[in-house]
Amino acid sequence: MNRTRLTIIVVLVIGLGALAVAMWSSMLGQKPVASRTIDSAYSIGGPFALTDQYGKPQTEAILKGKWTAVFFGFTYCPDICPLTLQSLDQTRKKLGKDGENLQFVFITVDPERDTPEVMKAYLDSGGFPKGVIGLTGTPEQIAAAARAYRATYNKVGEGKDYTMNHTSVVYLMNPRGEFAVPLAHGMSIEKATSDIKQAMKAY
């Protein structure tokens, strides 16, 4: 074996050894998956200043002390919004004792029509979970809240019969007001219950 070939082999061995050490060190320094998921998602959520269905000013402080399912929608929504609220109600019941520490916050993306009075009438109309906190505000306040949660929405159509496209994911926030896990639209009650229980256990 000539000296050039020997040198190449030695360099390769040293390089592979260094790579293995680096990978092992990285693995030892990693946090559990649940913690990494929560830590990496702190950019979701944040300050907001809105008004609830009773006309009372509310901020992100309303999230503190309880687990919260935050959902963006609007009262004229024909299907996704009412079905999501009803699904959340079933999930809370399936959580049993843990469900007592879960609240729902419904933020409108249609402040033009969804005044506090409209929000209250909608949430009190029956078929929805008890105690849902409905939030509305000025267009600027709603836009700021949506940006904080990386939620998107846009108006479709003109006149009084316009509708709204919007993000349908539910954001599960922990009692510190931090994002925990997303609950996708159409997720089964069993899966949503399992994901919430896991998040509560990892908290």
C-alpha positions as CSV (number, residue, x, y, z in Angstrom):
1,M,0.0,0.0,0.0
2,N,1.6,3.3,-1.0
3,R,1.8,6.3,1.3
4,T,-0.9,8.4,-0.5
5,R,-3.5,5.7,-0.3
6,L,-2.7,5.1,3.4
7,T,-3.1,8.9,4.1
8,I,-6.5,8.9,2.4
9,I,-7.7,5.9,4.5
10,V,-6.5,7.5,7.8
11,V,-8.2,10.8,7.0
12,L,-11.5,8.9,6.2
13,V,-11.4,7.0,9.4
14,I,-10.7,10.1,11.5
15,G,-13.5,11.9,9.7
16,L,-16.1,9.2,10.2
17,G,-15.1,8.9,13.9
18,A,-15.6,12.6,14.4
19,L,-19.0,12.5,12.7
20,A,-20.1,9.6,14.9
21,V,-19.0,11.4,18.0
22,A,-20.9,14.6,16.9
23,M,-24.1,12.6,16.2
24,W,-23.9,10.8,19.5
25,S,-23.4,14.1,21.4
26,S,-26.3,15.6,19.6
27,M,-28.6,12.7,20.5
28,L,-27.6,12.9,24.2
29,G,-28.4,16.6,24.2
30,Q,-31.9,16.3,22.7
31,K,-35.0,16.8,24.8
32,P,-38.0,14.4,24.7
33,V,-40.1,14.8,21.6
34,A,-43.0,16.3,23.5
35,S,-40.8,19.0,25.0
36,R,-39.1,19.8,21.7
37,T,-42.5,20.1,20.0
38,I,-43.8,22.6,22.7
39,D,-40.5,24.5,22.8
40,S,-40.3,25.0,19.1
41,A,-43.8,26.3,18.9
42,Y,-43.6,29.3,21.2
43,S,-44.0,31.5,18.1
44,I,-47.6,30.5,18.0
45,G,-49.8,32.6,20.3
46,G,-49.1,35.9,22.0
47,P,-50.6,39.1,23.1
48,F,-54.1,40.2,21.9
49,A,-56.6,42.8,23.0
50,L,-60.2,41.8,22.1
51,T,-63.8,42.0,23.5
52,D,-65.8,39.1,24.7
53,Q,-69.5,38.4,23.9
54,Y,-70.5,40.4,27.1
55,G,-68.7,43.5,25.9
56,K,-65.8,43.0,28.4
57,P,-62.2,43.6,27.3
58,Q,-60.1,40.5,27.2
59,T,-56.4,39.8,26.7
60,E,-54.2,36.7,26.4
61,A,-54.4,36.6,30.2
62,I,-57.7,34.7,29.8
63,L,-55.6,31.7,28.7
64,K,-53.7,31.5,32.0
65,G,-54.5,28.8,34.6
66,K,-56.4,26.5,32.2
67,W,-55.9,24.4,29.1
68,T,-57.5,26.3,26.2
69,A,-58.7,25.3,22.8
70,V,-58.4,28.4,20.6
71,F,-60.3,28.4,17.4
72,F,-60.8,31.1,14.6
73,G,-64.1,31.2,12.8
74,F,-67.2,33.3,12.3
75,T,-70.9,33.0,13.3
76,Y,-72.2,32.9,9.7
77,C,-70.0,29.8,9.0
78,P,-72.3,27.1,7.6
79,D,-70.4,24.0,8.7
80,I,-66.8,24.0,9.9
81,C,-67.3,26.3,12.8
82,P,-70.4,24.7,14.4
83,L,-69.0,21.2,13.8
84,T,-65.7,22.1,15.4
85,L,-67.4,23.6,18.5
86,Q,-69.6,20.5,18.8
87,S,-66.6,18.2,18.3
88,L,-64.7,20.1,21.0
89,D,-67.7,19.6,23.4
90,Q,-67.6,15.8,22.8
91,T,-63.9,15.7,23.3
92,R,-64.1,17.6,26.6
93,K,-66.8,15.1,27.8
94,K,-64.6,12.2,26.8
95,L,-61.7,13.6,28.8
96,G,-63.6,13.0,32.0
97,K,-62.1,14.8,35.0
98,D,-59.4,16.4,32.8
99,G,-62.1,18.1,30.8
100,E,-63.0,20.3,33.7
101,N,-59.7,22.1,33.1
102,L,-60.3,22.7,29.4
103,Q,-61.9,25.9,28.1
104,F,-62.8,27.1,24.6
105,V,-62.0,30.4,23.0
106,F,-63.7,31.2,19.7
107,I,-62.2,34.2,17.9
108,T,-64.1,35.7,15.0
109,V,-62.5,36.5,11.7
110,D,-65.6,38.5,10.7
111,P,-65.6,41.5,12.9
112,E,-67.8,43.4,10.4
113,R,-70.8,41.3,11.3
114,D,-69.8,39.5,14.5
115,T,-70.4,42.1,17.2
116,P,-70.4,41.1,20.9
117,E,-74.2,40.9,20.7
118,V,-74.1,38.6,17.7
119,M,-71.4,36.4,19.2
120,K,-73.5,36.0,22.4
121,A,-76.7,35.2,20.5
122,Y,-74.8,32.6,18.4
123,L,-73.1,30.9,21.4
124,D,-76.3,30.9,23.4
125,S,-78.4,29.5,20.6
126,G,-78.0,25.9,21.7
127,G,-76.0,22.9,20.5
128,F,-72.7,24.5,21.4
129,P,-70.5,23.8,24.5
130,K,-71.3,25.7,27.6
131,G,-69.0,28.5,28.6
132,V,-67.4,29.2,25.2
133,I,-65.6,32.5,25.3
134,G,-66.4,34.4,22.1
135,L,-64.0,37.2,21.1
136,T,-64.3,40.0,18.6
137,G,-62.8,43.4,18.0
138,T,-61.8,45.9,15.4
139,P,-60.5,44.6,12.1
140,E,-57.0,45.6,13.2
141,Q,-57.3,43.8,16.5
142,I,-58.5,40.6,14.8
143,A,-55.7,40.8,12.3
144,A,-53.1,41.1,15.1
145,A,-54.6,38.1,17.0
146,A,-54.6,36.0,13.8
147,R,-50.9,36.9,13.1
148,A,-50.0,35.9,16.6
149,Y,-51.5,32.4,15.9
150,R,-50.3,32.2,12.3
151,A,-53.9,31.9,11.3
152,T,-55.1,33.1,7.9
153,Y,-58.5,34.3,6.6
154,N,-59.9,36.3,3.7
155,K,-63.3,37.6,2.6
156,V,-65.0,35.9,-0.3
157,G,-67.8,37.6,-2.2
158,E,-69.5,40.9,-1.9
159,G,-72.7,42.2,-0.3
160,K,-74.4,40.9,2.8
161,D,-74.0,37.2,1.8
162,Y,-70.2,37.2,1.7
163,T,-68.4,34.4,3.4
164,M,-65.0,33.9,5.0
165,N,-62.2,31.4,4.3
166,H,-60.1,30.8,7.4
167,T,-57.7,28.5,9.1
168,S,-59.6,25.5,10.6
169,V,-57.0,24.2,13.0
170,V,-57.7,24.3,16.8
171,Y,-54.7,25.5,18.9
172,L,-54.3,23.8,22.2
173,M,-52.7,26.1,24.7
174,N,-51.3,25.1,28.0
175,P,-52.1,26.8,31.4
176,R,-49.2,29.2,30.8
177,G,-50.7,30.4,27.6
178,E,-48.2,28.6,25.5
179,F,-48.9,26.5,22.4
180,A,-49.0,22.7,23.0
181,V,-50.4,20.8,20.0
182,P,-52.6,21.5,17.0
183,L,-55.9,19.7,16.6
184,A,-56.7,19.3,12.9
185,H,-60.1,19.8,11.4
186,G,-61.8,16.5,10.9
187,M,-59.7,14.8,13.6
188,S,-61.6,12.0,15.3
189,I,-62.9,12.5,18.9
190,E,-60.6,9.6,20.0
191,K,-57.5,11.1,18.4
192,A,-58.2,14.6,19.8
193,T,-58.8,13.2,23.3
194,S,-55.6,11.2,23.1
195,D,-53.5,14.2,21.9
196,I,-54.9,16.4,24.7
197,K,-54.2,13.8,27.3
198,Q,-50.7,13.4,26.1
199,A,-50.1,17.1,26.2
200,M,-51.5,17.4,29.7
201,K,-49.3,14.5,30.8
202,A,-46.2,16.1,29.3
203,Y,-46.9,19.5,30.8
